[in-house]
Amino acid sequence: MEVSKLSRRKQAAWLVWRAARSLALFAADEWRRGTLWENLAGMIRSRSLELVREMSHAQLLEEKAERFGERPFLYFKDRVITYRRMNENAERVAAYLSALGGRPGIGLALMMRNSPRWLDVFFGLQKLGMYAVPVNVALRGDQLAHILNDSEAGMIVLDHDLMGSYLAVSDRVSGIRTVVINREGAGRGFEVPEGFLDLEDAYAEAPLFGGAGIPYRPEDICLIMYTSGTTGLAKGVVYRYGASRVKALSLLGRLLLDSDDIAYTCYPLFHANALFLTVTEMMHVGGAVALGERFSASRFWDEVRRFRATTFNGLGAVMPILMKQPERPDDLDNPVRFVLSAGCPADIWRDFEERFGVRIYEGYGAVDGGSVVIANLGTAPTGSMGKPIGGKCRVIDERGMDVPPGQPGELIYYVGRGKGGVEYYRNEEATSGKVRDGWLYTGDLVWRDEEGYLYFVGRITESMRVKGENVSAMEVEQAVLKHPDVLECAVYAVPSELAEDEIMAAVVPVEGRTLDPMELRRSLEGELARFALPRYWRVLPELPKTETHRVIKRELERQGITPDAVDAEKEMAER
């Protein structure tokens, strides 16, 4: 059932109050830090929300550890880690890395699965002014070698069971001089190989860093966050200490979160969603993070209940998967207040809220999306991303002209030429192509309704040209996912006998169900235009994915039209 305009106005009024409260708390923090007037003057001069004095994640942890002390910061398995203990562990790692030569300008690659030690290393290296390079633990071969070389990391910390992945490319990686192994959980028989170092020494020797001051400059790099690389080689998005955007996350977090909230995340810490939107935001409000090891649809709600989590983030593919799980009598028995979603299909939005007793808020942003955020916090129609929070945006066609309401086009928004832009590491061509004349080109297709609310259509790179028409892969996927027996779906282009594309759909059945591609195609005839109906179909046990549950379509595209693919047009012609 659609949310009424009256309900949206009430929600908007509540958000105005929360926003005012958020600004007041932000100002109070800045007053305590002694940077309020400097930042206010800078914003007035620049006529923007850019801050003259930012802070690092490590500085934020230090500040909150001093203020909150023994308050729980992190829940992981059966462990509870306080703000003070997290900061002390980061101090130990900082002292350890300092002894190994850690200093500003040295990059450290983190190739570790979710654990408190991931955060120990991340916060610890920032205490030294080093820069972090979070690495997707699923990467292998050329992709892994590319990130380690491209980032120019001089050190790496990796889990013991990921040594094989690193060793397989080590002869192609030129910059790494120091390899540290995290053997936590390896068992008594494990020994760190000769030539490698043991992260355990950072805790065994137990000195605290206790360095005087912050030994870095605002222009120094603090973090290189790589894009998912689902359509090509990953690009490194640069964050600098003077433009870390850590403080800006305070405003967003306090809009919805309070100190008694517990935010659950099962997404990997190497991804911005878990690191920024969960860990950093919860530090700002003084709340706690419940850290899962990985996503499991069958165990998801049990883990949420176990940690008493009041909120979680739901990336696009996760919401339909949770909805396709068998209904349980305790579906409503959970402590979650709201879900911050990204790409929740409109057709399951209200059903999800009613089944699990939660409120869905929709957000849009990207690691290479500058500083602009688009959000529907109950203030826009169901299915909409909402409107930008600050700033201005346009929806344009291939010629750069604004398109009318209802027509898809590329989303661009104004970030200016200051800190709000995007910088790709060692890739000036990609940097200059991303932001042109102060406008950031997202590469995403959206459409705008008459009231100015935005709706996501899909990535431009996932748009297919069929029989003279443009087809959005996402629109076809969402139509396929309406079938009760389809758990997951990926739609992509394969070569056509003509000069354009043919559409292929790879589907995964719900556990215990079977799928007939021809029946599936018939079920879509009333949902999609004829030219948008997939010609080829594959039924697979699983789809290739990143650790953040995004389908790696280039792998499916590389496989092309496989022997197991069903050609629907051929099947119909033969009947």
Order of alpha helices (4+ residues) and beta strands (2+ residues): alpha-alpha-alpha-beta-beta-alpha-beta-alpha-beta-alpha-beta-alpha-beta-beta-alpha-beta-beta-alpha-beta-alpha-beta-alpha-beta-alpha-beta-alpha-beta-beta-beta-beta-beta-alpha-beta-beta-beta-beta-beta-alpha-beta-beta-alpha-beta-alpha-beta-alpha
